[in-house]
């Protein structure tokens, strides 16, 4: 099963969901605004993908929280991801034992089709 993590108002998440729908691929959707990730889940993602890929340091939430001034190390980024899921680069897609992070149509075609 493929699980898409994100928020429905995110353009990249909408693109990903449309891609799966257009290609008749069933997915589960995990809404960061309605459900909470466990620290264990986040730690498992970091083992599968670099924390700097998962951590969105260009988004509005990052800027609004003033995190740039904190010069976060990997542990600091992990702690913030556990507190604030809007800091994840979206979407995060779990597929088999891998993660696909962000929207990239070519990557999706090569991975899921």
C-alpha distances in whole Angstrom, upper triangle without the diagonal:
4,6,10,13,16,19,19,23,22,23,20,17,19,19,15,14,17,16,12,14,17,15,13,10,8,7,8,11,13,16,19,21,20,18,19,18,19,21,20,16,18,20,17,16,20,20,17,19,23,23,26,23,21,24,25,29,30,29,31,30,31,34,35,34,37,34,36,39,38,37,34,33,29,30,31,28,26,28,28,24,24,27,26,22,24,25,21,21,18,16,14,10,8,7,7,11,12,13,14,16,18,19,20,19,20,18,15,17,17,14,11,14
4,7,10,13,16,16,20,19,19,16,14,15,15,12,11,14,13,10,12,15,13,12,9,7,5,6,9,11,14,16,19,19,17,18,16,18,20,19,15,17,19,16,14,18,18,15,17,20,21,23,19,18,21,22,26,26,25,27,26,27,31,32,31,34,31,33,36,35,34,31,30,27,28,29,26,24,26,25,22,22,24,23,19,21,21,18,17,15,12,10,7,6,5,7,10,10,10,10,13,15,15,16,16,17,15,12,14,15,11,9,13
4,6,10,13,14,17,16,17,15,12,14,15,11,10,14,14,11,13,16,15,15,11,9,6,5,6,7,10,12,16,15,13,14,13,15,17,17,13,14,17,15,13,16,17,15,16,19,19,21,18,16,19,19,23,24,22,24,23,24,28,28,28,30,28,30,33,32,31,28,28,25,25,26,23,21,23,22,18,19,21,19,16,17,18,15,15,12,10,8,6,5,7,10,12,11,10,10,12,13,14,16,17,19,16,13,16,17,14,12,16
4,7,9,10,14,12,13,11,8,10,11,8,8,12,12,10,12,15,15,15,12,10,7,6,5,6,8,10,13,14,13,14,13,16,18,18,14,14,17,16,13,16,18,16,15,18,18,19,16,14,16,17,20,21,19,21,20,22,25,25,25,28,26,28,31,30,29,27,27,24,25,25,21,20,22,21,17,18,20,18,14,14,16,12,12,9,6,6,5,7,9,12,14,12,10,9,10,11,11,14,15,17,15,12,16,17,14,13,16
4,7,9,12,11,13,11,8,11,13,10,10,14,15,13,15,18,18,18,15,14,10,9,6,5,6,7,10,11,10,11,10,13,15,15,12,12,15,14,12,15,17,15,15,17,16,17,15,12,14,14,18,18,16,18,17,18,22,22,22,24,23,24,28,27,26,24,24,21,22,22,18,17,18,17,13,14,16,14,10,11,12,9,10,7,6,5,6,8,11,15,15,14,11,10,10,10,12,15,17,19,17,15,18,20,17,16,19
4,7,9,8,10,9,6,9,12,10,10,14,15,14,16,19,20,20,17,16,13,11,8,6,5,6,8,10,10,11,11,15,16,18,14,14,17,17,14,17,19,18,17,18,16,17,15,12,13,12,16,16,14,15,14,16,19,19,19,22,21,23,26,25,25,23,24,21,22,21,18,17,18,16,13,14,15,12,9,8,10,8,9,6,5,7,9,12,15,18,19,17,13,12,10,10,11,15,17,20,18,16,20,21,19,18,21
4,6,6,9,9,7,9,12,11,11,14,16,16,16,19,21,21,19,17,14,13,9,8,5,6,7,9,10,12,13,17,19,21,17,17,20,20,18,20,23,21,20,21,20,20,18,15,15,14,17,17,14,14,13,16,18,18,19,22,21,23,26,26,26,24,26,24,24,23,20,20,20,18,15,16,16,13,10,9,12,10,11,8,8,10,12,15,18,21,22,20,17,16,14,12,13,17,18,22,20,18,22,24,22,21,24
4,6,8,9,6,6,10,10,9,11,14,14,14,17,19,19,18,16,14,13,9,10,7,9,9,11,13,15,16,20,22,24,21,20,24,24,21,23,26,24,23,24,23,23,20,18,19,17,20,19,16,16,16,19,21,21,22,25,24,26,29,29,30,28,29,28,28,27,24,23,24,21,19,20,20,17,14,12,15,14,14,10,10,13,14,17,19,23,24,22,19,17,16,14,14,17,18,22,21,18,21,24,22,21,23
4,6,9,8,7,11,12,11,13,16,17,17,19,21,22,21,20,17,16,13,13,10,11,10,13,15,17,19,22,24,26,23,22,26,26,23,25,28,26,24,25,23,23,21,19,19,16,19,17,14,14,14,17,19,18,20,23,23,25,28,28,29,27,29,28,29,27,24,24,24,21,19,21,20,17,14,12,15,14,14,11,11,15,16,20,22,26,27,24,21,19,17,14,14,18,19,22,22,20,23,25,24,23,25
4,6,5,6,9,10,11,12,14,16,16,18,20,21,20,19,17,16,13,13,11,11,12,14,16,18,18,22,23,25,22,20,24,24,20,22,25,23,21,22,20,20,17,15,16,13,16,14,11,12,13,15,17,17,19,21,21,22,26,26,26,25,26,25,26,25,21,22,23,20,17,20,19,16,13,10,13,12,10,8,8,12,14,18,20,24,25,22,18,16,14,11,11,14,16,19,19,17,20,23,21,21,23
4,5,5,6,9,10,10,12,14,15,16,18,20,19,19,17,18,15,16,14,15,15,18,19,21,21,25,26,27,24,23,26,26,22,24,27,24,22,23,22,21,18,17,17,15,17,15,13,14,16,18,19,20,22,23,23,24,27,28,28,27,28,27,29,27,24,24,26,23,20,23,23,19,16,14,15,14,12,9,9,13,15,19,21,24,25,22,19,16,14,10,9,12,13,17,17,16,18,21,20,20,21
4,5,5,6,9,10,11,13,14,15,17,18,17,18,16,16,14,14,14,14,16,18,19,20,20,23,24,25,22,20,23,23,19,21,23,21,19,19,19,18,15,14,15,13,16,14,13,15,16,17,19,20,22,24,23,23,27,27,27,25,26,25,26,25,22,22,24,22,19,21,22,19,16,13,14,12,9,7,7,10,12,16,17,21,22,19,15,12,10,7,5,9,10,14,13,12,15,18,17,17,19
4,5,5,6,8,10,11,12,14,15,17,15,15,12,13,10,11,10,11,13,15,16,17,17,21,22,23,20,19,22,21,18,20,23,20,18,20,19,19,16,14,16,14,17,16,14,16,16,18,20,21,22,25,24,25,28,28,28,26,27,25,26,25,22,22,24,21,18,20,21,18,14,13,14,12,10,6,5,9,10,13,15,19,20,18,15,12,10,8,7,11,12,15,14,13,16,18,17,16,18
4,5,5,6,9,10,10,12,14,15,14,15,13,14,11,13,12,14,15,17,18,20,20,24,26,26,23,22,26,25,22,24,26,24,22,24,23,23,20,18,19,18,21,19,17,18,19,21,23,23,25,27,27,28,31,31,31,29,31,29,30,29,25,26,27,25,22,23,24,21,17,16,17,15,14,10,9,12,13,16,18,21,23,21,18,15,14,11,9,12,12,16,16,14,16,19,18,17,18
4,6,5,6,9,10,10,12,14,14,15,13,15,13,15,15,17,18,20,21,23,22,26,27,28,24,23,26,25,22,24,26,23,21,23,23,22,19,18,20,18,21,19,18,19,21,22,24,25,27,29,28,28,32,32,32,30,31,29,31,30,26,27,28,26,23,25,26,23,19,18,19,17,14,11,9,13,13,16,17,21,22,20,17,14,13,10,7,9,9,12,13,11,13,16,15,14,16
4,5,5,6,9,10,11,12,11,12,10,12,11,13,14,15,18,19,19,21,20,23,25,25,21,21,24,22,19,21,23,20,19,21,21,21,17,16,19,17,21,20,18,20,21,23,25,26,27,29,28,28,32,32,31,29,30,27,29,29,25,25,27,25,22,23,25,22,18,17,18,15,13,10,7,10,9,13,13,17,19,16,14,11,11,9,6,8,8,11,11,8,11,14,13,11,13
4,5,5,6,9,10,11,9,10,8,10,9,12,12,15,17,17,18,20,20,23,25,25,22,22,25,23,20,23,25,22,21,23,23,24,20,19,21,20,23,22,20,22,22,24,27,27,28,31,30,31,34,34,33,31,32,30,31,31,27,26,28,26,23,24,25,22,19,18,20,17,15,12,9,12,11,13,14,18,20,18,16,13,13,12,10,12,11,15,14,11,13,16,15,12,14
4,5,5,6,8,10,10,11,11,13,12,15,16,18,20,21,21,24,24,27,29,29,25,25,28,27,24,26,28,25,24,26,26,26,23,22,24,22,25,24,22,24,25,27,28,29,31,33,32,33,36,37,36,34,35,33,34,34,30,30,32,29,26,28,29,26,22,21,23,20,18,14,12,15,14,17,17,20,23,21,18,16,16,14,11,13,11,14,15,12,13,16,16,13,14
4,6,5,6,9,8,11,11,14,14,17,18,20,22,23,23,25,24,27,29,29,25,25,28,26,23,25,26,23,22,25,25,25,21,21,23,22,25,24,23,25,26,27,29,31,32,34,33,33,37,37,36,34,34,32,34,34,30,29,32,30,26,28,30,27,23,22,23,20,18,15,12,14,13,15,15,18,21,18,17,14,15,13,10,10,8,11,12,8,9,13,12,10,10
4,6,5,6,5,7,7,11,11,15,16,19,21,21,21,23,23,26,28,27,23,24,26,24,21,24,25,22,22,25,25,26,22,21,24,23,27,26,25,27,27,29,31,32,33,35,34,34,38,38,37,35,35,32,33,34,30,29,31,30,26,27,29,27,23,22,24,21,19,15,13,14,11,13,13,16,18,17,16,14,15,14,12,13,11,13,13,9,10,13,12,9,10
4,5,5,6,7,9,12,12,16,17,20,22,22,22,25,25,28,30,30,26,26,29,27,25,28,29,26,25,28,29,29,25,24,27,26,29,28,26,28,29,30,33,33,34,37,36,37,40,40,39,37,38,35,36,36,33,32,34,32,28,30,31,28,25,24,26,23,21,18,15,17,15,16,16,19,22,21,19,17,18,17,15,16,13,16,16,13,13,16,15,12,12
4,6,8,10,12,15,16,19,20,23,25,25,26,28,28,31,33,32,29,29,32,30,27,30,31,27,27,29,30,30,27,26,28,27,30,29,28,30,30,32,34,35,36,38,37,38,42,42,41,39,39,37,38,38,35,34,36,34,31,32,34,31,27,26,28,25,23,19,17,19,17,19,18,21,24,22,21,18,20,18,15,15,12,15,16,12,12,15,15,12,11
4,6,9,11,15,16,20,21,24,26,26,26,28,28,30,32,31,28,28,31,28,26,29,29,26,26,28,30,30,26,26,28,28,31,30,29,31,32,33,35,37,38,40,38,39,43,42,41,39,39,36,38,38,35,34,36,35,31,33,34,32,28,27,29,25,23,20,17,19,16,17,16,18,21,20,19,17,19,18,15,15,12,14,14,11,10,13,13,9,8
4,6,9,13,15,19,21,24,26,25,25,28,27,30,32,31,27,28,31,28,26,29,30,26,27,30,31,31,28,27,30,29,33,32,31,32,33,34,37,38,39,41,39,40,44,44,43,40,40,37,39,39,35,34,37,35,32,33,34,32,28,28,29,26,25,21,19,19,16,17,16,18,21,21,20,19,21,20,18,18,15,17,17,13,13,16,15,11,10
4,6,10,12,16,18,21,24,23,23,25,24,26,28,27,24,25,27,24,22,26,26,23,23,27,28,28,25,24,27,27,30,30,29,31,31,32,35,36,36,39,37,38,42,41,40,37,37,34,35,36,32,31,33,32,28,29,31,29,25,26,27,24,22,19,16,16,13,14,12,14,18,17,17,15,18,18,16,17,14,16,15,12,12,14,12,8,9
4,7,10,13,16,19,21,20,20,22,21,24,26,25,22,23,26,23,22,25,26,23,23,27,27,29,25,24,26,27,30,30,29,30,30,32,34,35,35,38,36,38,41,40,39,37,37,34,34,35,32,30,32,31,27,28,29,28,24,24,26,23,22,19,16,16,13,13,12,14,17,17,17,16,18,18,17,18,17,19,18,14,15,17,15,11,12
4,6,10,13,16,18,17,16,18,18,20,23,22,18,20,22,20,18,22,23,20,21,24,24,25,22,20,23,23,27,27,25,27,27,28,31,32,32,34,33,34,38,37,36,33,33,30,31,31,28,26,28,27,23,24,26,24,20,21,22,19,19,15,13,12,10,10,10,12,15,15,14,14,15,16,15,17,16,18,17,13,15,17,14,11,14
4,7,10,13,15,14,13,15,15,17,20,19,16,18,21,19,17,21,22,20,20,23,23,25,22,20,22,23,26,27,25,26,25,27,30,30,30,33,31,33,36,35,35,32,32,29,29,29,26,24,26,25,21,21,23,21,18,19,21,18,18,15,12,12,10,10,11,13,16,16,14,15,16,17,17,19,19,21,19,16,18,20,17,15,17
4,6,10,12,11,10,13,13,16,19,19,15,16,20,18,17,20,22,20,20,22,22,23,20,18,20,20,23,24,21,23,21,23,26,26,26,29,28,30,33,32,32,29,30,27,27,27,24,22,24,22,19,19,20,18,15,15,18,15,16,12,10,10,9,11,13,15,17,16,15,14,14,15,15,18,18,21,19,16,19,21,18,16,19
4,6,9,8,7,9,9,13,16,16,13,14,17,16,15,18,20,18,19,21,20,21,19,16,18,18,22,22,20,21,19,21,24,24,24,27,25,28,31,29,29,27,27,24,24,24,21,19,20,19,16,15,17,15,11,13,15,13,14,12,10,10,10,11,13,16,17,17,14,15,14,15,16,19,20,23,21,18,22,23,20,19,22
4,5,5,6,8,10,14,16,18,15,15,19,18,17,19,22,21,20,22,20,21,20,16,17,17,20,21,18,18,16,19,22,21,21,24,23,26,29,28,28,26,27,24,24,23,21,19,20,18,15,15,15,13,10,11,14,12,14,11,10,11,12,14,17,20,20,19,17,17,15,15,16,20,21,24,22,20,23,25,22,21,24
4,6,5,6,8,12,14,16,13,13,16,17,15,17,20,20,19,20,18,19,18,14,14,14,17,18,15,16,13,16,19,18,18,21,20,22,25,24,25,22,23,21,21,20,17,16,16,14,11,11,11,9,6,7,10,9,12,10,10,11,13,14,18,21,21,19,16,17,15,15,17,20,22,25,23,21,25,26,24,23,26
4,6,8,10,14,16,19,16,16,20,20,19,21,24,23,22,23,21,22,21,17,17,16,19,19,16,16,13,16,19,17,17,21,21,23,26,25,26,24,25,24,23,22,19,18,18,16,13,13,12,10,8,8,12,12,14,13,13,14,16,18,21,24,24,23,20,20,18,18,19,23,25,28,26,24,28,29,27,26,29
4,7,10,13,16,18,16,17,20,21,20,22,25,24,24,25,23,24,23,20,20,20,22,23,20,19,17,20,23,21,21,24,24,27,29,28,29,27,28,26,25,24,22,20,20,18,16,15,14,13,11,12,15,15,17,15,15,16,17,18,21,24,24,24,21,21,20,20,21,25,26,30,28,25,29,30,28,26,29
4,7,10,13,15,13,14,17,17,17,19,22,21,22,23,21,23,22,18,18,19,22,23,20,20,18,20,23,22,21,25,24,27,29,27,28,25,26,24,23,22,20,18,18,16,14,12,13,12,10,12,15,14,17,15,15,14,15,16,19,21,22,21,19,20,19,19,21,25,26,29,27,25,28,29,26,25,28
4,6,10,12,10,11,14,15,15,17,19,20,20,21,18,21,20,16,17,18,21,22,20,20,17,19,22,21,19,23,21,24,27,25,26,22,23,21,19,19,17,15,14,13,11,9,9,10,8,11,13,13,16,15,15,14,16,16,19,21,21,20,18,19,18,19,22,25,27,30,27,25,29,30,27,26,30
4,7,8,6,7,10,11,11,13,16,16,16,18,15,18,17,14,15,16,19,21,19,20,17,18,22,22,20,23,21,24,26,24,24,21,21,18,17,17,15,12,12,12,9,7,9,10,8,11,12,11,14,14,14,12,14,13,17,18,17,17,15,17,16,18,21,24,26,28,25,24,27,28,24,24,28
4,5,5,6,9,10,11,13,15,16,17,18,16,19,19,15,16,18,21,24,22,23,20,20,24,24,21,24,22,25,27,24,24,21,20,17,16,16,15,12,12,13,10,7,10,12,11,14,15,14,17,17,17,15,16,15,18,19,18,18,16,19,18,20,23,26,29,30,27,26,29,29,26,26,30
4,5,5,6,9,10,11,13,14,15,16,13,17,17,14,15,18,20,23,22,23,20,19,23,23,20,23,20,23,24,21,22,18,17,14,12,13,12,9,9,11,9,6,9,12,11,15,14,13,17,18,18,15,17,16,19,20,18,18,16,19,18,21,24,27,29,31,27,27,30,30,27,27,31
4,5,5,6,9,10,11,13,14,16,14,18,18,15,16,19,22,25,24,26,23,22,26,26,24,26,23,25,27,24,24,20,19,16,14,16,15,11,12,14,12,10,13,15,14,17,17,15,18,19,19,16,16,15,17,17,15,16,15,18,18,21,24,27,29,30,27,26,29,29,25,26,30
4,5,5,6,9,10,11,12,14,13,16,16,13,15,17,20,23,22,24,21,21,25,25,23,25,23,25,27,25,24,21,19,16,15,17,15,11,13,14,11,10,13,14,12,15,15,13,15,16,15,12,13,11,14,14,13,13,12,15,15,18,21,23,25,27,23,22,26,25,22,22,26
4,5,5,6,9,10,10,11,10,13,13,10,11,14,17,20,19,21,18,18,22,22,20,22,19,21,24,21,20,17,16,13,12,13,11,8,10,11,8,7,11,12,10,13,12,10,13,14,14,11,13,12,15,16,14,13,12,14,13,16,19,22,24,26,22,22,26,25,22,23,27
4,5,5,6,9,10,11,9,13,14,11,13,16,18,22,21,24,21,20,24,25,22,24,20,22,24,21,20,17,15,11,11,13,11,8,10,12,10,9,13,14,13,16,15,13,15,17,17,14,15,14,16,17,14,14,13,15,15,18,22,24,26,27,24,24,27,26,23,24,28
4,5,5,7,9,11,11,14,14,12,14,18,20,23,23,25,23,22,26,27,25,27,23,25,27,25,23,20,18,14,14,16,14,11,14,16,13,12,16,17,15,18,17,14,16,17,16,13,13,11,13,13,10,10,10,13,14,18,21,22,25,25,22,21,25,24,20,21,25
4,5,5,6,8,8,12,11,8,11,14,17,20,20,22,20,20,23,25,23,24,21,23,25,23,22,18,17,13,14,16,13,11,14,14,11,12,15,15,13,15,14,11,12,13,13,9,10,9,12,12,10,9,7,10,10,14,17,19,21,22,18,18,22,21,18,19,23
4,5,5,6,5,9,9,8,10,14,16,19,19,22,20,19,22,24,22,23,20,21,23,21,19,16,14,10,11,13,11,9,12,13,11,12,15,16,14,16,14,12,13,15,15,12,13,12,15,16,12,11,10,12,11,15,18,20,23,23,20,20,24,22,20,22,25
4,6,7,8,12,12,11,14,17,19,22,23,26,24,22,26,28,26,27,23,24,26,24,22,18,16,12,13,16,14,12,15,17,14,15,19,19,17,20,18,15,16,18,17,14,14,13,14,14,11,10,10,13,13,17,20,21,24,24,20,21,24,22,19,21,25
4,7,9,12,11,10,14,17,19,22,22,25,24,23,26,28,27,27,24,25,28,25,23,20,18,15,16,18,16,14,17,18,15,17,20,20,18,20,18,15,15,16,15,12,12,10,11,11,8,6,7,10,11,15,17,18,21,20,16,17,20,18,16,18,21
4,6,8,7,7,10,13,16,18,19,22,21,20,23,25,24,25,21,22,25,23,21,18,16,13,15,17,14,13,16,17,14,16,19,18,16,18,15,12,12,13,13,10,11,11,13,14,11,8,7,8,8,12,15,16,19,19,15,16,19,18,16,18,21
4,5,5,7,9,12,14,16,18,21,20,18,21,23,22,22,19,19,21,20,17,15,13,10,12,14,11,11,15,15,13,16,18,18,16,17,14,12,12,14,15,12,14,14,16,18,15,12,10,11,10,13,16,17,20,20,17,19,22,20,19,21,24
4,5,5,6,9,11,14,15,18,17,15,18,20,18,19,15,16,18,16,14,11,10,7,9,11,8,8,11,11,10,12,15,14,13,14,11,10,10,13,14,12,15,15,18,19,17,14,12,13,11,13,17,18,22,22,19,20,24,23,21,23,27
4,5,5,8,8,11,13,17,16,13,16,19,17,17,14,14,17,15,13,11,10,8,11,12,8,10,13,13,11,15,17,15,14,15,11,10,9,13,15,13,16,17,20,22,19,16,14,13,11,12,16,17,21,21,19,20,24,23,21,24,27
4,6,7,9,11,13,16,16,14,17,20,19,19,16,16,19,18,16,14,14,11,14,15,11,12,15,14,12,15,18,16,14,14,11,9,7,10,11,10,13,14,17,19,17,14,11,10,7,9,12,13,17,18,15,16,20,19,18,20,23
4,6,9,12,12,15,14,13,16,18,17,18,15,16,19,18,16,14,14,11,13,13,10,10,13,12,9,12,14,13,10,11,8,5,5,8,9,8,11,13,15,18,16,13,10,10,7,9,12,14,18,19,16,17,21,20,18,20,23
4,6,9,10,12,11,9,13,15,14,14,11,12,15,14,13,11,11,10,12,11,7,8,11,9,7,11,12,11,9,9,6,5,6,9,11,11,14,16,19,22,20,17,14,13,10,11,14,17,20,22,19,20,24,24,22,23,27
4,6,6,9,9,7,10,13,12,13,11,11,15,15,14,12,14,13,15,13,10,12,14,11,10,13,14,11,10,8,5,5,5,8,11,11,15,18,21,23,22,19,15,14,11,10,13,16,19,21,19,20,23,24,22,24,27
4,6,9,9,6,8,11,11,10,8,8,12,12,11,10,12,13,15,13,10,13,14,11,11,15,15,13,13,11,7,9,8,12,15,15,19,21,24,27,25,22,19,18,14,13,16,18,22,23,22,23,26,27,26,27,30
4,7,9,7,7,11,12,12,11,10,13,15,14,14,16,16,19,16,13,16,18,15,14,18,18,15,14,12,9,10,9,12,15,16,20,22,25,28,27,24,20,18,15,13,15,17,21,22,21,22,26,26,26,27,30
4,6,5,7,9,10,11,11,11,15,16,16,15,18,18,19,17,14,16,17,14,13,17,16,12,12,9,7,9,8,10,13,15,19,22,25,28,27,24,20,18,15,13,15,17,21,23,22,22,26,27,26,27,30
4,5,5,6,9,10,11,12,15,16,17,17,20,20,21,18,16,18,18,14,14,17,16,12,13,9,9,11,11,13,16,18,21,24,27,31,30,27,23,22,18,16,18,21,24,26,25,25,29,30,29,30,32
4,5,5,6,9,9,11,14,14,16,15,18,18,18,15,13,15,15,11,11,14,12,9,10,7,6,10,11,13,15,17,21,23,27,30,29,26,22,21,18,16,19,22,25,27,26,26,30,31,29,30,33
4,6,5,6,6,7,10,11,12,11,14,15,16,13,11,13,13,10,11,14,12,10,11,8,6,10,11,13,16,17,21,23,27,30,28,26,22,21,17,16,19,22,25,27,26,26,30,31,29,30,33
4,5,5,7,7,10,11,13,13,17,18,19,16,14,17,17,13,14,17,16,13,14,12,10,13,14,16,19,21,24,27,30,33,32,29,25,24,20,19,21,24,27,29,28,29,32,33,32,33,36
4,5,8,10,11,13,15,15,19,20,20,17,15,18,17,13,15,17,15,12,14,11,11,14,16,18,20,22,26,28,31,34,33,31,27,26,22,21,23,26,29,32,30,31,34,35,34,35,38
4,5,9,10,10,13,12,16,17,17,13,13,15,14,10,12,14,12,10,13,11,10,14,16,18,21,21,25,27,31,34,32,30,26,26,22,21,24,27,30,33,31,31,35,36,34,35,38
4,6,6,8,10,11,15,17,17,13,13,16,15,12,14,17,15,13,16,14,12,16,17,20,23,23,27,29,33,35,34,31,28,27,24,23,25,28,31,33,32,33,36,37,35,37,40
4,5,5,7,7,11,13,13,10,9,13,12,9,12,14,13,12,14,13,10,14,15,18,21,21,25,27,30,33,31,28,25,25,21,21,24,26,30,32,30,31,34,35,33,34,38
4,5,6,8,11,13,15,12,11,15,15,12,14,17,16,15,17,15,12,15,16,19,22,22,26,28,31,34,32,29,26,25,22,21,24,26,30,31,29,31,34,34,33,35,38
4,6,8,12,15,16,12,13,16,16,14,17,19,18,17,19,18,15,18,19,23,26,26,30,31,35,37,35,32,29,29,25,25,28,30,33,35,33,34,38,38,37,38,42
4,5,9,12,12,9,10,14,13,11,14,17,16,16,18,18,15,17,19,22,25,25,28,30,33,35,33,30,27,27,24,24,28,30,34,35,33,34,38,37,36,38,41
4,7,10,11,9,9,13,13,12,15,17,17,17,19,18,15,17,18,22,24,24,27,29,32,34,31,28,26,26,23,23,26,28,32,33,31,32,36,35,34,36,39
4,7,8,5,6,9,10,9,12,14,14,14,16,16,13,15,16,20,22,21,25,26,29,30,28,26,23,23,20,21,25,27,31,31,29,30,34,33,32,34,37
4,6,5,6,9,10,11,12,14,16,16,17,18,15,16,17,21,23,21,24,25,28,29,26,24,22,23,20,22,25,27,31,31,28,30,33,33,31,33,36
4,5,5,6,9,10,10,12,14,15,16,17,14,14,15,19,20,18,21,21,24,25,22,20,18,20,18,19,23,25,28,29,26,27,31,30,28,30,33
4,5,5,6,9,10,11,13,14,15,17,14,15,17,20,22,20,22,22,25,26,23,22,20,22,20,22,26,27,31,32,29,30,33,32,30,32,35
4,5,5,6,9,10,11,12,14,15,12,14,16,19,21,20,23,23,27,28,25,24,21,22,20,21,25,27,31,32,29,30,34,33,31,33,36
4,5,5,6,9,10,10,11,12,9,10,12,16,18,16,19,20,24,25,23,21,18,19,16,18,21,24,27,28,26,26,30,30,28,29,33
4,5,5,6,9,10,10,13,10,10,13,16,17,15,18,18,22,23,20,19,17,18,16,18,22,24,28,29,26,26,30,29,27,28,32
4,5,5,6,9,10,13,11,12,15,18,19,18,21,21,24,26,23,22,20,21,19,21,24,27,30,32,29,29,33,33,30,31,35
4,5,5,6,8,10,8,10,13,16,17,16,20,21,24,26,24,22,20,21,18,19,22,25,29,30,28,28,32,32,29,30,34
4,5,5,5,8,6,7,10,13,14,13,16,17,21,23,21,19,16,17,15,16,19,22,25,27,24,24,28,28,26,27,30
4,6,7,10,9,10,14,15,16,15,17,18,21,23,21,20,18,19,17,19,22,25,28,30,27,27,30,30,28,28,32
4,7,9,9,11,15,16,18,17,20,20,24,26,25,23,21,22,19,20,23,27,30,32,29,29,32,33,30,31,34
4,5,6,8,12,13,15,15,18,19,23,25,24,23,19,20,17,17,20,24,27,29,27,26,30,31,28,29,32
4,5,6,9,10,11,11,14,16,19,22,21,19,16,16,14,14,17,21,23,26,23,23,27,27,25,25,28
4,5,8,9,11,12,15,17,21,24,23,21,17,17,14,13,16,19,22,25,23,22,26,27,25,25,28
4,6,9,11,12,15,17,21,24,22,20,17,16,13,13,16,19,22,24,22,22,26,27,25,25,29
4,6,8,8,12,14,17,20,19,16,13,12,9,9,13,16,19,21,19,19,22,23,21,22,25
4,6,7,11,14,17,20,19,16,12,10,7,6,9,12,16,18,16,16,20,20,19,20,23
3,5,9,12,15,18,18,15,11,10,6,5,7,11,14,16,14,14,17,19,17,17,20
4,6,10,12,16,16,14,10,8,6,5,7,10,12,15,13,12,15,17,15,15,18
4,7,10,13,13,10,7,6,5,6,9,12,14,16,13,12,16,16,14,14,18
4,6,10,10,8,5,5,6,8,10,12,13,15,12,10,14,14,11,11,15
4,7,7,6,5,7,9,12,13,15,16,17,14,12,15,15,12,11,15
4,6,5,6,8,11,14,14,15,16,16,13,11,13,13,9,9,12
4,6,8,11,14,17,18,18,19,19,15,14,16,15,11,11,14
4,7,10,13,17,19,19,20,20,16,15,18,16,12,13,17
4,7,10,13,15,16,17,17,13,13,15,14,10,12,15
4,6,10,12,13,15,15,12,11,15,14,10,12,16
4,7,8,9,11,12,8,8,12,11,9,10,14
4,7,9,12,13,10,10,14,14,12,13,17
4,7,10,12,10,10,14,14,13,14,17
4,6,9,8,8,11,13,12,13,15
4,6,5,6,9,10,11,12,13
4,5,5,6,9,10,10,11
4,5,5,6,9,10,10
4,5,5,6,8,10
4,5,5,6,7
4,6,6,5
4,6,6
4,6
4
